[in-house]
Amino acid sequence: MADDLYQTLGVQKSATKDEIKKAHRKLALKFHPDKNPDDKVAREKFKRVQEAYDVLSDEEKRAAYDRYGADFEKIRSTGYQQGGGGFDGLDLDQVFGGSRGGAQFEGFSDFFEQMMGGGRGPRGPGSGGGRRRQPAPPTRGANLRHELELPLQTAVVGGKPEFYLHNDKISVTIPPGVETGSKIRLRERGQPSPNGGPPGDLILVIKVSDHPHFKRDGQNLELTLPVTLAEAALGAKVDIPIPAGTGTLSIPAGSSGGCRLRLKGQGVKKPDGSSGDLIVVLQVQLPTELDEESQKLIQQLDEKNPLSPRDHLAF
C-alpha cells in the first residue's frame, strides 16, 4: 500500500465519508474487471481503489493510516493495540517513527513477541537462571468489515450476488428479509494470520439501496401505483409487480387518489416463514393536454356529480 490512498481515490485528506464513498463507486465502475476483461492496468487500478476504500471507509483504519502512513500495514500485521504500554523499554514510536494514538488493533502482546523473538519463559533447572524464549502460539488473523450494497429486490427475496474484495471475486448467499445494518459472517475470509494461525472472518454489513417505486416499512412494502381516471372512477383489475413476480390488484369503483389497498402476504418474509403485506397507494393521473370536447365532457361530469371535497378543511 505504497500509494497515497487519498490520491488513489482522488479525494482530499479532509474528505467526508460520503465523498469517499462516491469517489470509490465512480472509480470501481470505471475500472471493474467485468468491464475491462483483458486490461491488466485497469485490473490493478481496481485493486488499488478497493484497498484504498477498505481503509478510508473505516474510521479506525483511516485514523491509523493518517497517523502512520505506509507503516499502517506493519502495525496491523503485527497486532498493535492502543494503550498497551511499553515492553522492556522498547517504544513503539522508535519502531514506526510516529506518536501513539488513533485506531485500535488486537494482540498487543503478540506484536512484542514477534519483535523480540519470543515470550518470557519460566526459570528452572537447566535454564541457567536466564530467560527461555518460547515460540508464540499461532494467532488468528484479524476480522475484516466490508459494506455490501444490495438492491431492494435481493434484500427482500434473497439471492447469491458476487462482489470484488482485494481483486478477489466473492459469492455470498443472501437470505430473504435482510435489511440495512444486517451482518453476514464469512468464515476465514478475513486477514491472514501473522504466524501460521487461521485467517480471520469477513463481516459483511448490509446496506439496501433505495428503489424507484417500492419502499420498505418493517415487513411491509409500499408501492405508489399510477392509475387512470377511468380505472379509479369505474374500478378495474390491473397487473402489478410483486416480490414473487406479477400479481393482480382489484381497484374498487370510486377510488380517489391516495386510496390505500392491501395485498396480504406480498411483503417481506419473516424468519418464521410468514410475510408482511404490500400496501398499494393509488395515484390518479390525468392527461396533461385536453382538447375542447374533452374539457366539455369533464365539465358535464363535474356538474352531474357535484362534490364538496374541501368542506372539512380547517386551520
C-alpha positions in Angstrom: 0.0 0.0 0.0 2.8 2.4 -1.0 0.5 4.7 -3.0 -1.3 7.6 -1.2 -4.8 6.3 -0.5 -6.4 9.7 -0.8 -4.7 10.3 -4.2 -5.8 6.8 -5.3 -9.5 7.8 -4.7 -8.9 11.3 -6.0 -10.1 13.0 -2.8 -8.6 15.4 -0.2 -7.4 14.2 3.2 -10.3 16.1 4.7 -12.9 14.3 2.6 -16.1 13.1 4.3 -17.3 9.5 4.3 -19.9 10.4 1.6 -17.2 11.9 -0.6 -15.0 8.9 -0.2 -17.9 6.6 -1.0 -18.9 8.5 -4.1 -15.3 8.6 -5.4 -14.9 4.8 -4.8 -18.2 4.0 -6.6 -17.2 6.1 -9.6 -13.7 4.5 -9.9 -14.9 1.0 -9.1 -17.4 1.2 -12.0 -14.7 2.6 -14.3 -12.0 0.0 -13.6 -14.3 -3.0 -12.8 -12.7 -6.2 -14.2 -16.0 -7.2 -15.8 -15.9 -4.0 -17.9 -12.2 -4.4 -18.7 -11.7 -8.2 -19.0 -8.3 -8.0 -20.8 -6.9 -4.8 -19.3 -4.3 -5.6 -16.7 -3.8 -1.9 -15.9 -7.5 -1.5 -15.2 -7.5 -4.6 -13.0 -4.5 -3.3 -11.0 -6.2 0.2 -10.6 -9.4 -1.6 -9.5 -7.4 -3.5 -6.8 -5.8 -0.2 -5.6 -9.2 1.5 -5.4 -10.7 -1.3 -3.4 -7.7 -1.3 -1.0 -7.9 2.4 -0.5 -11.7 2.3 0.1 -11.3 -0.6 2.6 -9.1 1.6 4.8 -10.6 5.1 4.3 -14.2 3.9 4.8 -13.3 2.5 8.2 -12.9 5.2 10.9 -10.3 3.2 12.9 -8.3 2.1 9.9 -8.3 5.7 8.5 -7.2 7.2 11.8 -4.3 4.7 11.9 -3.4 5.4 8.3 -3.5 9.2 8.8 -1.1 8.8 11.7 1.4 6.2 10.4 1.0 6.3 6.6 2.7 3.4 4.9 3.6 1.9 8.3 -0.1 1.3 8.9 0.1 -2.2 7.4 3.1 -3.1 9.5 1.2 -2.2 12.7 -1.9 -4.2 11.6 0.1 -7.2 10.6 1.9 -7.3 14.0 -1.2 -6.6 16.1 -0.7 -3.2 17.7 -3.3 -2.1 20.2 -3.6 1.4 21.6 -2.9 1.8 25.3 -0.9 -1.4 25.8 2.2 0.3 27.3 5.9 -0.3 26.7 7.8 -3.5 27.0 11.4 -3.7 28.4 12.0 -0.1 27.3 11.0 -0.6 23.7 9.0 2.4 22.5 6.5 2.0 19.6 7.4 5.4 18.3 11.0 4.3 17.9 9.9 1.4 15.7 7.5 3.2 13.5 8.6 6.8 13.7 5.3 8.3 15.0 3.3 9.0 18.1 0.7 6.7 19.6 -3.0 7.1 19.5 -5.8 6.7 16.9 -7.0 3.3 15.9 -7.1 0.2 18.0 -5.9 -3.3 16.9 -5.9 -6.7 18.6 -3.0 -8.6 20.1 -0.6 -6.0 21.6 1.5 -8.7 23.4 1.8 -10.7 20.2 3.4 -7.7 18.5 6.2 -7.5 21.0 6.7 -11.3 20.9 7.3 -11.0 17.2 9.7 -8.1 17.7 11.7 -9.7 20.5 11.6 -13.2 19.1 9.5 -14.9 21.8 8.0 -14.5 25.2 9.3 -14.7 28.7 9.9 -18.3 29.8 9.9 -19.7 33.3 13.1 -20.1 35.2 14.0 -23.6 36.3 16.7 -26.3 36.3 18.8 -26.2 33.2 17.7 -22.7 32.3 20.9 -21.2 33.6 18.9 -18.7 35.6 18.1 -16.8 32.5 15.1 -16.4 30.2 13.9 -19.1 27.9 12.2 -17.8 24.9 9.1 -19.7 23.8 7.7 -19.5 20.3 4.5 -17.5 20.1 1.4 -19.7 19.6 -0.4 -19.3 16.3 -2.9 -16.4 16.4 -6.0 -15.9 14.4 -5.9 -13.2 11.7 -7.9 -10.0 12.1 -11.5 -9.8 11.0 -12.4 -7.6 8.0 -15.6 -5.5 7.7 -17.0 -4.7 4.3 -20.2 -2.8 3.4 -22.2 -4.7 0.8 -24.9 -2.7 -1.0 -27.8 -4.7 -2.3 -30.8 -3.8 -4.4 -34.2 -3.9 -2.6 -35.3 -7.0 -4.6 -32.3 -9.1 -3.4 -32.8 -7.9 0.2 -36.5 -9.0 0.1 -36.3 -12.3 -1.8 -32.7 -13.3 -1.2 -30.1 -14.2 -3.8 -26.4 -15.0 -4.4 -24.7 -11.8 -5.5 -21.0 -11.5 -6.3 -18.6 -8.7 -5.4 -14.9 -8.0 -5.6 -12.7 -7.5 -2.5 -8.9 -7.0 -2.9 -9.3 -8.1 -6.5 -10.9 -11.4 -5.5 -14.4 -12.3 -6.6 -16.6 -13.4 -3.7 -20.0 -15.0 -3.9 -22.3 -14.8 -0.9 -25.8 -16.3 -0.2 -28.2 -13.6 1.0 -31.2 -14.9 2.9 -34.7 -13.3 2.3 -35.6 -10.4 4.5 -32.2 -8.8 5.3 -32.2 -5.0 5.9 -29.7 -2.2 6.2 -27.5 -2.9 9.2 -27.8 -6.7 8.9 -24.5 -8.6 9.2 -23.3 -11.7 7.4 -20.1 -13.5 8.5 -17.9 -15.4 6.1 -15.6 -17.7 8.0 -11.9 -17.4 7.4 -12.2 -14.8 4.5 -10.6 -12.0 6.6 -6.9 -11.0 7.2 -4.3 -13.8 7.2 -2.6 -14.8 10.4 0.8 -13.2 11.0 2.2 -16.5 12.3 0.5 -19.5 10.8 -2.9 -19.4 12.5 -6.3 -19.4 10.8 -7.4 -16.4 8.9 -9.9 -14.0 10.4 -13.5 -13.7 9.3 -15.1 -11.3 6.7 -18.0 -9.4 8.2 -20.4 -8.1 5.6 -22.5 -5.1 6.7 -25.6 -4.9 4.5 -26.9 -1.6 3.0 -30.1 -1.8 1.0 -30.4 0.6 -1.9 -33.4 2.8 -2.5 -35.9 1.5 -5.1 -37.5 3.9 -7.5 -41.1 2.6 -6.9 -41.1 0.5 -3.7 -40.4 1.5 -0.1 -39.9 -0.8 2.8 -41.7 -0.3 6.2 -40.7 -3.1 8.5 -42.0 -6.2 7.0 -44.4 -4.3 4.7 -43.7 -3.0 1.2 -45.4 0.1 -0.2 -46.0 0.9 -3.9 -47.3 4.1 -5.4 -49.4 2.9 -8.3 -50.4 5.3 -11.2 -54.0 4.7 -12.4 -56.2 6.4 -15.0 -59.3 8.4 -14.2 -61.5 5.7 -15.7 -59.8 2.9 -13.6 -60.2 4.9 -10.4 -63.8 6.0 -11.1 -65.2 2.8 -12.7 -63.0 0.2 -11.0 -60.6 -2.2 -12.7 -58.3 -5.2 -12.3 -54.6 -4.3 -13.1 -51.4 -6.3 -13.0 -48.7 -5.0 -10.7 -45.2 -6.2 -9.8 -44.8 -8.1 -6.5 -41.7 -9.8 -5.0 -42.8 -13.2 -6.4 -43.3 -11.8 -9.9 -46.7 -10.4 -11.0 -49.9 -10.0 -9.1 -53.4 -8.8 -9.8 -54.9 -5.8 -7.9 -58.6 -5.1 -7.8 -59.4 -1.3 -7.8 -62.8 -0.6 -6.3 -65.0 1.8 -8.3 -65.0 5.4 -7.0 -61.4 5.2 -5.7 -59.7 8.5 -5.1 -56.0 9.4 -5.3 -54.2 8.4 -2.1 -56.5 5.4 -1.5 -54.5 2.6 0.1 -55.2 -1.0 -0.9 -53.6 -4.1 0.7 -52.3 -7.3 -0.8 -51.8 -9.7 2.1 -48.7 -11.8 2.3 -46.9 -10.0 -0.6 -44.4 -8.1 1.6 -41.1 -9.2 3.2 -40.8 -12.7 4.5 -40.2 -13.1 8.3 -37.8 -15.7 9.7 -40.8 -17.8 10.9 -42.0 -18.1 7.2 -44.8 -15.6 7.4 -44.8 -12.4 5.3 -45.7 -8.8 5.6 -48.2 -7.1 3.2 -47.9 -5.0 0.1 -49.6 -1.6 0.5 -50.6 0.0 -2.8 -51.3 3.7 -2.8 -53.3 4.9 -5.8 -52.1 7.9 -7.8 -54.7 9.2 -10.3 -53.1 10.5 -13.4 -54.8 12.9 -15.8 -53.9 13.9 -19.4 -51.7 17.0 -19.5 -53.4 18.3 -22.6 -57.2 18.2 -23.2 -59.0 19.2 -26.4 -62.2 21.3 -26.3 -64.5 18.3 -26.5 -62.7 16.5 -23.6 -62.9 19.6 -21.5 -66.7 19.9 -22.0 -67.1 16.2 -21.1 -65.2 16.7 -17.8 -67.3 19.8 -17.1 -70.5 17.9 -17.7 -69.3 15.1 -15.4 -68.5 17.6 -12.7 -71.9 19.2 -13.0 -73.7 15.9 -12.9 -71.7 14.6 -9.9 -71.2 17.7 -7.6 -68.7 17.3 -4.8 -67.5 19.4 -1.9 -64.1 17.9 -1.2 -62.8 20.8 0.9 -65.7 21.4 3.3 -63.9 19.6 6.1 -60.7 21.6 5.9 -60.0 24.0 8.8 -57.0 25.7 10.3 
